[in-house]
């Protein structure tokens, strides 16, 4: 291993100490820190190990990430019927409660997270089983195509087509067509918001009952919102990785990532147009206290904009949808985490929904971090905050 590789490895490994020191995380399970500090530190090591592998040329991070997050098939669940199917050629896994029901059940269509590049039906098997059992709902988990092999809008179209198929055939699964909710975490939250917007106002389908957005990524115009800097080095999603994943989904590569992070990819007139929706001014003051630094302005680079201009499409960045669309959206649930670069995306969308008269239930995990829901009962890790988040979703579903 060369000197530069050793230096990179040392610098990457020492990032763990900087993360803990920056955010004052105690090495115990008590205190006001991201949920379950021992487990959080373990996640730090996993993220850092992945970076070491890439820096030393031992493994591509996407390949390794998929391997680590592939999950595994579980055994029979005594309370659920589980079957793998295809909806409009899109692989899905359907979870149906075995308990008898007096009437038709509610349903949840779930889109997994993973930055549009990771994740599978097996990755979220425990989460979907829990949601189905505890809320006594039919759950449909959707395996959309992944980037960079499949670029935008492939994932969005898979989720939309699977949702429409299920809505047209809901009664076959004992589901009330008027009580179907779309749900997703992280990139899956982005897809759920985009599908919900697309279906809003369609007269040929029943209206969605609700949308559940779990720390969603909803825009790629501004990677300098307060949460992006406050939590820039917090696992499981670093600031640079947020831009990396968005670019992989859009273009199949991460060229111009630095320009996107600096904000050089959006024309001044367009930035001004969207400032009414995407701006630190719309973030409540209490979220702007911790660790903020003023951002320097950067020059617009037209060549970069030409490669990423589809970032301004609502199907990719739902926060940019017009008011006429937002006004038609169903009742919404938004979960955000304090230690998450995407926190402010959720807060901004919450404001947009409320400003347009859409009922919103908001649940904020003060000690939560990005990806905490996906780590429910994961390899023996324990995150009490994540369990609280899952239960808040279950309670919301039961209220519908």
C-alpha positions in Angstrom: 0.0 0.0 0.0 1.5 3.4 -1.0 2.1 6.3 1.2 -0.9 8.2 -0.2 -3.2 5.3 0.4 -2.0 4.9 3.9 -2.6 8.6 4.5 -6.1 8.4 3.1 -6.8 5.4 5.2 -5.6 7.2 8.4 -7.5 10.3 7.5 -10.7 8.3 6.9 -10.3 6.3 10.1 -9.7 9.4 12.2 -13.0 10.7 10.9 -14.8 8.7 13.6 -13.2 10.6 16.4 -14.0 13.9 14.7 -17.6 12.9 14.3 -18.0 12.0 17.9 -16.1 15.1 19.1 -18.0 17.4 16.8 -21.4 16.3 18.0 -20.4 15.4 21.6 -21.7 11.9 21.5 -21.0 10.1 24.8 -19.7 6.5 24.6 -22.7 5.3 26.6 -26.4 4.6 26.0 -27.4 7.6 28.1 -27.3 11.3 27.3 -28.7 13.5 24.5 -27.0 11.8 21.6 -28.1 10.0 18.5 -30.0 6.9 19.6 -28.0 4.0 21.0 -24.5 5.4 21.0 -22.7 2.0 21.0 -24.7 1.0 17.9 -24.2 4.4 16.4 -20.4 4.1 16.8 -20.6 0.7 15.1 -22.4 2.2 12.2 -19.6 4.9 12.0 -17.1 2.2 11.7 -19.1 0.5 8.9 -19.3 3.8 6.9 -15.6 4.4 7.5 -14.6 0.9 6.5 -16.5 1.3 3.2 -14.6 4.6 2.5 -11.3 2.9 3.3 -12.0 0.1 0.8 -12.7 2.6 -2.0 -9.8 4.9 -1.2 -7.4 1.9 -1.3 -8.9 0.6 -4.5 -10.0 -2.7 -2.9 -13.7 -2.4 -3.8 -16.2 0.0 -5.4 -18.4 1.5 -2.7 -21.7 0.8 -4.6 -20.8 -2.9 -5.0 -19.7 -3.2 -1.4 -22.7 -1.2 -0.2 -25.1 -3.5 -2.0 -23.4 -6.6 -0.5 -23.6 -5.2 3.0 -27.2 -4.1 2.7 -28.6 -7.1 0.7 -30.4 -8.5 3.7 -31.5 -12.1 3.9 -34.6 -14.1 3.4 -36.4 -14.8 6.7 -38.3 -17.8 7.7 -42.1 -18.2 7.9 -44.0 -15.5 9.9 -46.8 -17.1 12.0 -48.9 -14.0 11.6 -48.4 -13.1 7.9 -49.0 -14.6 4.5 -46.0 -13.5 2.4 -45.6 -13.9 -1.4 -43.3 -12.5 -4.1 -45.2 -11.3 -7.2 -44.9 -8.9 -10.1 -47.0 -5.8 -10.6 -46.7 -4.5 -14.2 -43.4 -6.4 -14.4 -42.1 -4.8 -11.2 -41.0 -7.2 -8.5 -43.0 -6.8 -5.3 -43.4 -8.6 -2.0 -46.9 -8.7 -0.5 -47.5 -9.1 3.3 -51.1 -10.0 4.4 -52.2 -10.5 8.0 -53.5 -14.0 8.7 -56.0 -12.8 11.3 -59.6 -12.6 10.1 -61.0 -9.2 9.4 -64.6 -7.9 9.5 -64.1 -5.8 6.4 -61.5 -4.8 3.9 -58.1 -3.8 5.2 -56.0 -0.8 4.8 -52.8 -1.1 2.6 -49.4 0.4 2.7 -47.2 0.5 -0.5 -43.6 0.8 0.6 -40.6 2.1 -1.4 -37.3 1.3 0.3 -34.4 3.7 0.8 -30.8 3.4 -0.2 -30.0 6.5 -2.2 -31.6 4.9 -5.3 -28.5 2.7 -5.6 -28.9 0.3 -2.6 -31.7 -1.7 -1.1 -33.9 -4.7 -1.9 -37.0 -6.5 -0.7 -34.9 -8.5 1.7 -33.1 -5.4 3.1 -36.5 -4.1 4.4 -38.0 -7.5 5.3 -38.1 -6.9 9.0 -39.4 -3.3 8.7 -42.3 -4.4 6.4 -43.2 -7.4 8.5 -43.4 -5.2 11.6 -45.5 -2.6 9.8 -47.9 -5.2 8.5 -48.2 -7.1 11.8 -48.5 -4.1 14.1 -50.9 -2.0 12.0 -52.8 -5.1 10.7 -52.4 -3.8 7.1 -51.5 -5.3 3.8 -48.1 -4.1 2.9 -46.6 -4.1 -0.6 -42.9 -3.7 -0.8 -41.6 -2.6 -4.2 -38.3 -3.5 -5.8 -37.7 -0.7 -8.2 -34.7 -0.6 -10.6 -31.5 0.8 -9.1 -29.0 3.5 -10.2 -26.5 3.9 -11.7 -27.5 1.1 -14.1 -31.0 2.5 -14.3 -31.2 6.3 -14.3 -34.1 8.6 -13.5 -37.0 8.2 -14.1 -36.8 4.4 -14.1 -37.2 4.0 -10.3 -40.0 6.6 -10.2 -41.8 4.8 -13.1 -41.5 1.4 -11.4 -43.0 2.7 -8.2 -45.8 4.5 -10.1 -46.7 1.5 -12.2 -46.7 -0.9 -9.3 -48.9 1.5 -7.3 -51.4 1.9 -10.1 -51.6 -1.8 -10.6 -52.3 -2.4 -6.9 -54.9 0.4 -6.8 -56.7 -1.2 -9.7 -56.6 -4.7 -8.1 -56.8 -3.8 -4.4 -60.0 -5.8 -3.7 -58.2 -9.0 -4.9 -56.0 -8.6 -1.8 -58.9 -7.8 0.6 -58.0 -4.1 0.6 -60.3 -1.1 0.7 -59.3 0.9 -2.5 -60.1 4.1 -0.5 -57.5 3.3 2.2 -54.2 2.9 0.4 -51.1 4.8 1.6 -47.8 5.3 -0.1 -44.7 5.2 2.1 -40.9 5.3 1.8 -37.8 6.2 3.7 -35.0 8.4 2.3 -34.8 7.9 -1.5 -38.0 5.9 -1.0 -39.6 8.9 0.6 -38.7 10.9 -2.5 -40.4 8.3 -4.6 -43.5 8.2 -2.4 -43.8 12.0 -2.6 -43.4 11.9 -6.4 -45.9 9.1 -6.9 -48.4 10.9 -4.6 -48.1 14.1 -6.6 -48.5 12.3 -9.9 -51.7 10.6 -8.7 -53.2 13.7 -7.1 -56.4 14.7 -8.9 -56.6 11.6 -11.2 -60.2 10.8 -11.8 -59.6 7.3 -13.1 -58.3 6.0 -9.8 -59.3 6.2 -6.1 -57.5 8.9 -4.2 -54.6 7.9 -2.0 -55.6 7.9 1.7 -52.2 9.2 2.9 -48.5 9.5 2.3 -45.9 8.6 4.8 -42.5 10.2 4.2 -39.6 9.0 6.4 -36.7 11.5 6.4 -37.2 12.0 2.6 -34.8 13.7 0.2 -37.0 16.1 -1.7 -34.7 18.6 -3.5 -31.2 18.9 -5.1 -31.1 22.7 -5.5 -29.4 23.5 -2.2 -27.0 21.3 -0.3 -26.2 24.2 2.0 -29.3 24.3 4.1 -28.6 24.3 7.9 -29.0 20.5 8.3 -26.5 19.8 5.5 -23.8 21.6 7.4 -24.8 20.7 10.9 -24.8 17.0 10.1 -22.3 16.9 7.2 -20.3 14.2 8.8 -23.0 12.2 10.6 -23.6 8.6 9.5 -25.4 7.1 7.8 -25.6 9.8 5.2 -22.8 12.4 4.8 -23.4 15.6 3.0 -21.2 14.6 0.1 -23.0 11.3 -0.2 -26.4 13.0 -0.5 -25.2 14.8 -3.7 -23.4 11.7 -4.9 -26.5 9.6 -4.7 -28.7 12.3 -6.4 -26.2 12.5 -9.3 -26.0 8.7 -9.6 -29.8 8.6 -9.9 -30.0 11.4 -12.4 -27.0 10.8 -14.6 -25.5 7.4 -13.7 -22.3 9.1 -12.5 -21.2 11.7 -9.9 -19.4 14.2 -12.2 -19.6 17.8 -11.0 -20.4 16.7 -7.5 -18.3 19.6 -6.0 -20.1 22.2 -8.1 -23.5 20.8 -7.1 -22.4 20.9 -3.4 -21.3 24.5 -3.8 -24.5 25.5 -5.6 -23.0 26.4 -9.0 -25.4 24.2 -10.8 -28.6 26.4 -10.6 -29.1 29.7 -12.5 -29.6 32.8 -10.3 -33.0 33.5 -11.7 -34.2 29.9 -11.0 -32.7 30.0 -7.5 -34.6 33.2 -6.9 -37.8 31.6 -8.3 -37.6 28.6 -5.9 -36.4 30.6 -2.9 -40.0 30.8 -1.8 -39.9 27.1 -1.1 -36.2 26.2 -0.7 -34.5 28.6 1.7 -33.1 28.6 5.3 -35.5 31.4 5.9 -38.3 28.8 6.1 -36.5 26.7 8.7 -37.7 27.3 12.3 -35.1 29.2 14.3 -34.6 26.4 16.9 -33.1 24.2 14.1 -30.5 26.9 13.2 -28.8 27.1 16.5 -26.3 24.3 16.3 -23.0 24.6 14.4 -23.9 26.9 11.5 -21.4 28.8 9.4 -22.2 31.4 6.7 -21.9 30.0 3.2 -20.0 31.9 0.6 -21.8 32.6 -2.7 -20.5 30.8 -5.8 -20.6 31.6 -9.5 -23.1 29.9 -11.8 -21.6 27.4 -14.2 -23.9 27.0 -17.3 -22.1 23.8 -18.4 -22.9 22.1 -15.2 -26.5 23.2 -15.2 -26.9 21.5 -18.7 -26.0 18.2 -17.1 -28.3 18.5 -14.1 -31.2 20.7 -15.2 -33.7 17.8 -14.6 -33.1 18.5 -10.9 -35.8 21.1 -11.4 -38.4 18.4 -12.3 -40.9 17.7 -9.5 -40.9 14.0 -10.2 -37.2 14.1 -9.2 -37.4 16.9 -6.6 -41.0 16.9 -5.2 -40.4 20.0 -3.1 -40.5 22.0 -6.3 -44.1 21.0 -7.3 -46.5 23.9 -7.9 -49.1 24.9 -5.3 -51.9 23.6 -7.5 -50.5 20.1 -7.2 -49.6 20.3 -3.5 -53.1 21.4 -2.6 -54.5 18.1 -3.9 -52.2 15.9 -1.8 -53.6 13.5 0.8 -53.2 13.6 4.5 -49.5 13.3 5.3 -47.1 12.0 7.9 -43.5 13.2 7.9 -40.7 11.8 10.1 -37.5 13.8 10.5 -34.3 13.2 12.5 -32.2 15.9 14.2 -28.9 14.3 13.2 -29.7 14.0 9.5 -28.6 16.1 6.5 -32.1 15.6 5.0 -33.9 17.0 8.1 -34.5 20.4 6.4 -36.0 18.8 3.3 -38.7 17.3 5.5 -39.2 20.5 7.4 -39.6 22.5 4.2 -42.1 20.1 2.7 -44.0 20.1 6.0 -44.4 23.9 5.7 -45.4 23.6 2.0 -48.1 21.1 2.8 -49.4 23.1 5.7 -49.4 26.3 3.8 -51.6 24.6 1.2 -54.1 23.2 3.7 -52.9 19.6 3.7 -53.2 18.0 7.2 -49.7 17.0 8.4 -48.7 14.7 11.3 -45.0 15.4 12.1 -42.8 13.2 14.2 -39.3 14.4 15.0 -36.6 12.1 16.5 -34.5 14.4 18.6 -31.8 11.7 19.0 -32.4 10.1 15.6 -30.0 9.9 12.6 -30.5 9.2 8.9 -31.4 5.5 8.2 -32.4 4.7 11.8 -35.7 3.1 10.7 -34.0 0.8 8.2 -31.8 -0.5 11.1 -34.8 -1.9 13.1 -33.6 -5.2 14.5 -30.7 -5.2 12.1 -27.9 -7.7 12.9 -28.6 -7.4 16.6 -28.3 -3.6 16.7 -30.7 -1.8 19.0 -32.0 1.7 18.4 -34.8 2.7 20.8 -35.3 5.9 18.8 -35.9 4.0 15.6 -38.4 1.8 17.3 -40.3 4.9 18.5 -40.3 6.2 15.0 -41.7 2.9 13.6 -44.4 2.9 16.3 -45.4 6.5 15.4 -45.9 5.3 11.8 -48.0 2.4 13.0 -50.1 4.6 15.2 -50.7 7.0 12.2 -51.8 4.1 10.0 -54.2 2.8 12.6 -55.8 6.3 12.8 -56.7 6.2 9.1 
